[in-house]
Amino acid sequence: MAINLQKGQRIDLTKSNPGLSKIMVGLGWDPIQSGGGGFFSSLFGSTQANFDCDASVIMLDANDRLQSNRDVIYFGNLKSTNGSVQHTGDNLTGDGDGDDEQIIVDLSRVPSDIQKLVFVVTIYDCVKRRQHFGMIRNAYIRVVNPTSNQELVHYNLTDNYSGNTCLIVSEMYRNGTEWKFAAIGNGTNAASLGEVVRSFS
């Protein structure tokens, strides 16, 4: 049974799941339907069309710094240098049930100089399209053991993110020989993934 986290909570990921080395991280969201002529519809048009959220992972060292742009895993760089973190591909719409994007992490292969994995969701071309996370609902992140298909952790992002164009969703970080998971859920006004990445440089 999955452990449901609230914002700010953290949990032992590997210590409480002995033998866990590979995980699947699923992220999901739904655009708010706005075709009925309401405020959002008149201001932005239909948000259902071309609402392209992108999940990314930023791999940081012990000083919370990015060592190389190759350590940013996203739709333009689907796999880390040694293959320990792999993005399964871009979802352009957020339509449908279940995970919109998935990232596979082999914790046992993450390089020793990488101490933290930061999971981020941004909105592609958000400024030009005038889109923000107040126009998204049902956002979540979950961690699954792919061997047993058991969901280990689930975190629903329930804050009001109106006006925010980037979500720092969660972190996984080393604690000695183990890995922990932290529910972050912070919204920012970064206009692109590049802007988020520069904040860690």
C-alpha positions in Angstrom: 0.0 0.0 0.0 1.4 3.4 -1.0 2.3 6.0 1.6 0.5 9.2 0.8 2.6 12.3 1.6 1.7 15.9 2.3 3.8 18.8 1.3 7.0 19.0 3.4 7.0 15.4 4.4 9.8 13.0 3.7 10.2 9.2 3.9 12.9 6.6 3.7 12.6 5.1 0.3 15.2 2.3 0.3 15.6 1.6 4.0 11.9 0.7 4.3 12.0 -1.3 1.1 15.1 -3.6 1.4 16.6 -4.6 -1.9 14.9 -1.8 -3.8 17.3 -0.5 -6.5 15.2 0.4 -9.6 12.1 2.6 -9.4 9.7 4.1 -11.8 8.6 7.7 -11.1 5.3 8.6 -12.6 4.0 12.2 -12.9 0.5 13.1 -14.0 -1.7 16.2 -14.5 -4.9 17.2 -16.3 -5.6 20.5 -18.0 -8.7 22.2 -16.7 -11.5 22.1 -19.3 -12.4 25.6 -20.2 -14.4 25.5 -23.4 -17.6 26.9 -21.8 -17.0 30.6 -22.3 -15.9 31.2 -18.7 -13.2 33.5 -17.5 -10.3 31.3 -18.4 -11.8 30.6 -21.8 -12.2 34.2 -22.7 -8.8 35.2 -21.4 -6.7 32.3 -22.6 -8.9 30.3 -25.1 -9.2 26.6 -24.6 -6.5 25.3 -22.3 -7.1 21.7 -23.3 -5.3 22.3 -26.7 -1.5 22.3 -26.7 -1.1 22.4 -22.9 2.3 20.7 -22.8 3.8 20.0 -19.4 7.3 18.5 -19.2 8.8 16.4 -16.4 12.5 16.7 -15.9 15.2 15.5 -13.4 18.1 17.7 -12.3 21.0 15.7 -10.9 22.9 17.6 -8.2 26.2 17.2 -6.3 26.7 17.5 -2.5 26.5 21.3 -2.8 23.2 21.2 -4.6 24.9 22.3 -7.8 24.7 21.0 -11.3 28.0 19.7 -12.6 27.0 19.4 -16.3 24.1 20.0 -18.6 24.2 16.3 -19.3 22.9 15.8 -15.8 19.5 17.4 -16.8 17.2 14.6 -18.0 14.2 15.9 -20.0 12.6 15.4 -23.4 15.7 16.8 -25.2 18.1 14.5 -23.2 16.3 11.3 -22.3 19.1 9.5 -20.6 21.8 10.3 -18.1 25.4 9.7 -19.2 25.6 6.3 -17.5 22.0 5.4 -18.1 21.0 5.4 -14.4 18.2 8.0 -15.0 16.0 7.6 -18.1 13.0 9.6 -19.3 10.5 7.4 -21.3 9.4 10.3 -23.6 7.4 13.5 -24.0 3.6 13.7 -23.6 2.4 16.7 -25.5 -1.1 17.1 -24.1 -1.7 15.6 -20.7 -4.7 13.7 -22.0 -5.9 10.4 -20.6 -5.7 8.7 -17.2 -2.7 7.6 -15.4 0.9 8.9 -15.6 1.6 11.5 -18.3 5.3 11.1 -18.1 7.5 8.5 -16.5 11.2 8.4 -15.4 13.1 5.2 -14.6 15.8 5.5 -12.0 18.3 2.8 -11.2 19.4 4.0 -7.8 22.2 1.5 -7.6 23.8 3.0 -10.7 23.5 6.7 -9.9 27.1 8.1 -9.8 28.5 8.5 -6.3 29.1 12.3 -6.8 25.3 12.8 -7.5 23.7 13.3 -4.1 20.2 14.6 -5.1 17.6 14.2 -7.9 15.2 17.1 -8.2 12.0 16.4 -10.1 10.6 19.4 -11.9 7.5 20.1 -14.1 7.5 23.0 -16.5 5.1 24.2 -19.1 6.5 24.3 -22.6 6.3 27.8 -24.2 4.3 29.0 -21.2 4.9 32.7 -21.8 3.8 32.7 -25.4 0.8 30.5 -24.7 0.0 32.5 -21.5 -0.4 29.3 -19.5 0.3 28.6 -15.8 -0.3 25.8 -13.2 -3.5 27.4 -12.0 -4.9 25.9 -15.2 -3.9 22.4 -14.2 -5.6 19.9 -11.8 -4.9 16.5 -10.4 -1.1 16.9 -10.4 0.8 14.2 -8.6 4.0 12.2 -8.4 4.3 8.6 -7.5 7.1 6.1 -7.0 6.6 2.5 -8.1 8.6 -0.7 -7.7 8.6 -1.9 -11.3 9.5 -5.4 -10.3 6.3 -5.9 -8.3 4.3 -3.0 -9.8 3.7 -1.9 -6.2 3.1 1.9 -5.7 5.4 2.9 -2.8 4.8 6.7 -2.5 2.1 9.0 -3.7 2.0 12.8 -3.4 -0.8 14.9 -4.7 0.0 18.6 -5.3 -3.0 20.4 -4.0 -1.7 24.0 -3.4 -3.0 26.9 -5.4 -0.3 27.3 -8.1 -2.1 30.1 -10.1 0.4 32.2 -11.8 3.3 29.7 -11.3 4.9 28.4 -14.4 7.2 25.8 -12.8 6.8 23.2 -10.0 9.6 21.8 -8.0 7.7 18.6 -7.3 10.0 16.5 -5.2 13.5 15.4 -4.3 15.3 12.1 -3.8 18.5 12.4 -1.9 21.2 10.2 -0.4 21.2 9.6 3.3 24.3 7.5 3.9 23.9 4.4 1.9 20.1 4.9 1.6 17.8 7.1 -0.5 15.0 9.3 0.9 12.1 11.0 -0.9 10.8 14.5 0.0 7.5 16.0 -1.1 8.4 19.6 -2.0 5.5 21.1 -4.1 7.0 24.6 -4.5 5.7 26.7 -7.4 8.0 29.3 -9.1 7.8 31.7 -11.9 10.6 30.3 -14.0 9.7 30.7 -17.6 11.6 27.6 -18.8 13.5 24.6 -17.8 16.7 26.5 -18.7 15.9 29.1 -16.2 15.4 26.5 -13.5 18.7 24.8 -14.4 20.6 28.1 -14.2 19.4 28.5 -10.6 21.4 25.3 -9.7 24.6 26.3 -11.7 
